[in-house]
Amino acid sequence: MVDKSIYNYWLWFIKGSGGNPGYWRIINRWIIFHIFVGFCLTYLVKIDLTSCANTVILPLAAIFVGLSFAWVGNAQALLQSERMEPIYKRKKGGFIEYLYTFQTAILVLLTSLVLWGLAGLQVFDKTWPTTANQDSYNLIKFLLFANSSIALRECWHVVLAVQWMLITQDELKKHNKN
């Protein structure tokens, strides 16, 4: 009988599959850096969120999403390869751990895209005008910039993970020939 809990991403995200919970892929030692980036950009960027979203962030987020989805496709092909089976069988949580880690990266990227999309639609600028409630507005601005920093890291991790799997597959191929 198949354990149906392995099909539940949110269960993995909260509890994990043998290792740490999935949210530890996001909330780890690097969170301090992302908080720093969010804080700095909140006070350095003097334009409103709508302008930020329309000028830089939304086009950049689209690039992140496109790049990550392209690399995740490669990752899925690699994970389905029989050569990679010994690798993911050694990892606590196994195959599911790899799949859900990539899914978490996509979740972060899509969350960033949705938040900046809302900013581009003036949801935050109309709800928290910059002059009326500066603290609330700065909190939203901070969260958006910190989230963007996390999204950039996750995008990089997707590319890096696929490259490591490609190198590992190549090394396994060489080892099997010998």
N, C-alpha and C positions, 0 to 999 in steps of 0.2 A: 504494500500500500504506500502511496506517495504522500509525503508530508506536505500538506497544502500550505503551510505557513511559509514555505520557500517562495511562494508566488506573491507574497505580500510585501511590497516595497516598503511601506510605512512601518511595518513590524521590524524589518531589517534596519530602517533608518533610526528607530527608537531603541531597539534592543541589540541589533547586530546579528551575525550568523556565526558565532564562535569567537570573533574578535571584538573589537570595540564597536559601539553603535555607529551607524552611518553618519550621524551628525558630527562625529569627531573628525570627519574629512573636511569639515568647514570650520568648526570651532576647535582649533588646536593652538599651538604656540604662535602661529602666524596671525592669529586674530588681533594681537597687540599691534602688529604692523598695519593691518587694515583699519583699525581704530585710529591710528596715527594719521594715515592717509586721509581718511574721512574727515578727521578734525582739521587737518591742514587745509584741505580743499574747501571745506565749509567757510573758512575765514579768508582764504586767498582768492577764491572765485567770487567776484563782486556782482555778477549778473544773476538774474532770476533763473529759476529751474527750467522754465519753459524755454528760455533762450539757450541754456546749456543743453537741454534735450534735443532741440532742433538743430543746433549748430554742430555739436560734436558727438554726444553720447549715443544717440539713436543710430547714426551711421556706423559708429564704432561697434556698437552692440550687434548690429546685423553681421558685421565681419566676424565677430567672436562666434556667433551662432553658426554661421556657415562653415567656418573653419572647424569648429568642434564637431558638427554633425558629419563632416567629411571624414574626420579622423576616427570618429566612433564607428563609422561603417567599416573602416579598416580593422578596428579593434574587434568587431564582431566576427569578421572573417578569420582573423587570427585565433580568436578564442574557439572557433569551431574546428580549427585545424587539429588533427590528431597529435601533431608534434608538440602542441602546447599543453596537452593533457597532463603530462607529468608535473608541469610547473604549477598549474592551478590546483592540482590535487594535493600538493604540499602545503598550500596556504590554508590557514585556519579559516573556515567558511567556504573554501573551495571556489568553484565556478561562479556561484551566486555572488560572492564577494566582489569579483571583478565586474560582473554585469551591473550590479547595483551601484558600484563606485562610479562607473561611467554615467549611469542614469542620474546620480546626484550632481555631477558636473553639469549635465544638461539642465537639471532643475534650477541650479543657481543661475545659469545663463538666461534661461527663460524668465525667471523671477526678475532679474535685472532689466530685461527687455520690457516686461510688463510695467515695472515701476517707472522706468524712464519714459515709456509710452504715456503713462498717466501724467507725468510731468510735462511732456510735450503737448498734451491736451489741456493744460492749465489747471488740472485738478488741484494741485497743491498751491499754486499761486492764487487761485480764486478762493480756496478754503482758508489758507493762512497768508493773507497779504503781508508782504515783507515789512511794512511799517506798523501794522496793527499788533502783531504778535510775533516778534522777532525770535523769541526763544523756541517756540513750537516750529517755526519755519526753519530755523537753524538745525533743529533735531531732524526734521525730514531731510534737509539738505545733507546732513552728516550721514544719515542712513543710506541715502542714495549713493553718495560717493564711496562709503565703506563697502557697500554691496558691489559697486563697480570694481573696486580693487579685488574683492573676493572672486568676482566673475573672471577677471583677467587671470588670476592665479589658476582657477579651475580650467580655463581654456588652455593655459600652458601645460597643466597637468595631463590633460587629455592627449595632447601632442606628445609629451614626454613619455607617457605610459605606452602609447602605441609604438614609439620608437624603441623603447626597451623591449617590448614584446617582439618586434621585428629582429632586433639584435639577438635576443634569446633564441628565437626560432632559427636564425642563421647558425648560431653556435651549436644548437642541437643537431641541425642537419650535418654540420661538419663532424661533430662527435659521432654520429651514427654511421658516417662513411668510414671512420677509422675503427 
